[in-house]
Structure formats: structure tokens, C-alpha cells
Amino acid sequence: MSRGVALSFALLLLVTTATAEDGDLDALIDSLFTSSPIAIDTHTLAPPPPAPEVGSQATCEQGQHCVQKYLCTNESTSGVGQIDIRFSDSNPCVDYLLQCCYDEDIITELPKASTFRPPVPPMDNPVCGKRNPDGIGFRITGAKNSESEYGEFPWMVAVLKQEQALDQVVNVYLCGGSLIHPSVVLTASHCVQNKSPAQLKIRAGEWDTQTKHEIHAHQDRQVVEIVTHPDYYKGGLYNDIALIFLDAPVILDEGIQTVCLPPPNAKFDLQRCFVSGWGKDVFGKEGTYQAILKKIDLPIVPNNECQISLRSTRLGPKFILHNSFICAGGEVGKDACKGDGGSPLVCPIQGSYQFYHQVGIVAWGIGCGEVTPGVYADVSHFRNWIDQEMKNRNFDTSSYTV
């Protein structure tokens, strides 16, 4: 897994040992995705204890109650929008998104139930690809593991598999994805191939899977159709791209937006870009560790340089990088890692401020956070295929077009 400040989204990672003989690329690549889950990330914060119900006394001073920060009008106690994600027992409300608030400072005209979220009107004219580098509603402090700001990447989606565990259904994290239309998610074929739509759902607007006290509630949608690329090749992960169609559109707001897609065959060599994701095995309280959405900035590596680098690994000197891939990374301690498949790699749109194209989909790599770049499906290579699949189902492509 990635070391240092590496993008260790996979809090329950999949660890593999390649067993292919030299020259057997298919078996080698395939072995990178054959594994069993074990918990190995000892640097991840342990989950905080359960937060008291909103409105409970907890151990606040007399006359105070625990409420979501946005329900307290006393800015002197709210840190002026700064939230320290380093959990501390010094917070009597336990959950870092709650705070003690004097009764007279609580917004009394709004309900105090723990399920309350401030109303957010739907956006009439949403634009794709807008990153929120300062977050939404607050900024975090104390980030040590490449945590993203809340709402920084509003197109980020989690692809979940619903499984029966004892007497309940749990949501098992499969992969990342990105919202390209209110009813369509872009991800990797290797994540969803041979999966039944009835098994899957997606979650938009998620940030910290350990709390439900974020400003806006996440939105879940069931899957009705999965379309993998017709030329997807499992052995080498060629054409590793898929579309997920939802049973109902998500409601776009400031925390849930679509990402832009680049024009066909666009080049982004040497640009610095971002990859984001979780990699957590089980969402919510069932998970073993805290999981805030992570981000890492990476350079796009030209394909010829990437191929040279990959040939110096166990892939061997005859390895040829397929034209459906692009590469990013090659910086020690920075990489997408096991469990992050399907997550988006986004690059700035030239001439704009804080607007991004999705140029890649996390596919595979040799190791994590080392000098060898990671390999991503090249989204621009598939732009025409994406457009055609959307039009075949009467979906408008303007949701991801600049």
C-alpha cells in the first residue's frame, strides 16, 4: 500500500502477490486483482465513539446542548468555520461535526432532530466540473492523511454492493466512480463486470463515512443497468471503462455535481491533477476505521515515459502499454492504491478557475506510492463511446460537456 502521505483510501485493503511466470502478462495483471480483504492500515485514525443525539446534554456546560455546528449562531464557539478532523476527547459532543451551544444561540425556528439538514434548493443551471477547494460550509484543519475538504469533489461517488450479513444488509464498498449525469455514473469495468444491477447501488454526496452530521445528507440510488465497454479485456484491463445507469436521478446541489469530460483524444501530459477516493470495505459504523474522502495531486506522465518505467518492473522489457491507458504519478508516497479502482483522476480545464475534466479512471499499477506511475483508463479515448451510449438511452450529454 502507499506509504507516507500516500493516498491510502483502502482502509481494508486487498493485498496481492503476483504469481505469473515471466512473459505471461495476462496472468500477471489478473493476479493483481485476486485477493482477500485484510486490515493492514495501522496509520488510520480509529473511529470515534458514537456521538450523542443532537440536543442531548452530553458533558456540555450548564445551559448548553450538542447540536450540528450550523445550528449554532455563536461563531466564537464554532471556530469560525474551522473544523479539526483530529478527533479529541476534549470535544464533549464526541463527534467533530457537533458542538456545545447555549440554548439562546440555537436556531430555534428550525427542527433540532439529528436528521435535519438545511434545505438546499436544486440548481437550475448546474455547471460540470466545479471543484470546491475551500470546502462547503466549513474548512477542516489538522489534515494529515490527505483528507479532502467537505464537498471539494462533488462528482465523487461510491459504488456499493449490498450483501447479507447475519440478520442485516450491509453496504460493501466496491469501487469509486464519478457522476457525469444525474442518472449516470462513470467507473471501471473491472469493478462491475459480472455484477447484477440488483446487487449494486451508488452513494453521492458522501464525505466521512463515520458520521451522519455533515451539512447535507448523502443520496443513495439503485442501479438499473450496467454497460461495460464491448472491448474490455480482463487479462490486461484494456478498455477498462463502464457506465452505471440509475433508477432515479440524484438531486444536484452544491455538494453533488457532475464532472466534465474532455474532448476526444485530448492530451494532458505533465499537468498536475487530482485523484480522490475512499477504498473502504464497509461503509458506516460497520467499518473498522474512519474514512474521510482522500485526495492526492499527481502529474500526468507521457505514455512513452510510462512504458519505459513499467518495463523496468516485473512486467519486463517487452511490455507494451495499451493505447486505452494514460499514466499519472511516479512520485514516492503519492498514488492511488488497491481498492481505489473506478475512482476519477481530474485535471484543470485550461483557461478556467477551479473547473476540472475527468481524464482518467483508476485501473491498475505495480505497487503503490513508488517511482512507477499508476495506470488509468484514458477517458478522452472513450469520449465518443460514452456519448453514443448516452444518446442510445436518450440522455443529454450537456451535463458533462464544457
HELIX and SHEET records of a PDB file:
HELIX    1   1 LEU A   25  SER A   31  1                                   7    
HELIX    2   2 LYS A   69  LEU A   71  5                                   3    
HELIX    3   3 GLU A   75  THR A   77  5                                   3    
HELIX    4   4 ASP A  103  ASP A  105  5                                   3    
HELIX    5   5 SER A  189  VAL A  192  1                                   4    
HELIX    6   6 PRO A  197  GLN A  199  5                                   3    
HELIX    7   7 GLY A  284  GLU A  286  5                                   3    
HELIX    8   8 ASN A  303  ARG A  311  1                                   9    
HELIX    9   9 VAL A  379  PHE A  382  5                                   4    
HELIX   10  10 ARG A  383  ASN A  392  1                                  10    
HELIX   11  11 THR A  397  TYR A  400  5                                   4    
SHEET    1   A 2 LEU A  13  VAL A  15  0                                        
SHEET    2   A 2 SER A  36  ILE A  38 -1                                        
SHEET    1   B 2 GLN A  64  GLN A  68  0                                        
SHEET    2   B 2 LEU A  98  TYR A 102 -1                                        
SHEET    1   C 2 GLN A  82  ASP A  84  0                                        
SHEET    2   C 2 ARG A 139  THR A 141  1                                        
SHEET    1   D 7 MET A 156  ALA A 165  0                                        
SHEET    2   D 7 GLN A 168  HIS A 181 -1                                        
SHEET    3   D 7 VAL A 184  THR A 187 -1                                        
SHEET    4   D 7 ALA A 242  LEU A 246 -1                                        
SHEET    5   D 7 GLN A 219  THR A 228 -1                                        
SHEET    6   D 7 LEU A 200  ALA A 204 -1                                        
SHEET    7   D 7 MET A 156  ALA A 165 -1                                        
SHEET    1   E 7 ARG A 272  GLY A 277  0                                        
SHEET    2   E 7 LYS A 294  VAL A 301 -1                                        
SHEET    3   E 7 PHE A 325  GLY A 329 -1                                        
SHEET    4   E 7 PRO A 373  ASP A 378 -1                                        
SHEET    5   E 7 TYR A 356  TRP A 364 -1                                        
SHEET    6   E 7 PRO A 344  PRO A 348 -1                                        
SHEET    7   E 7 ARG A 272  GLY A 277 -1                                        
END                                                                             
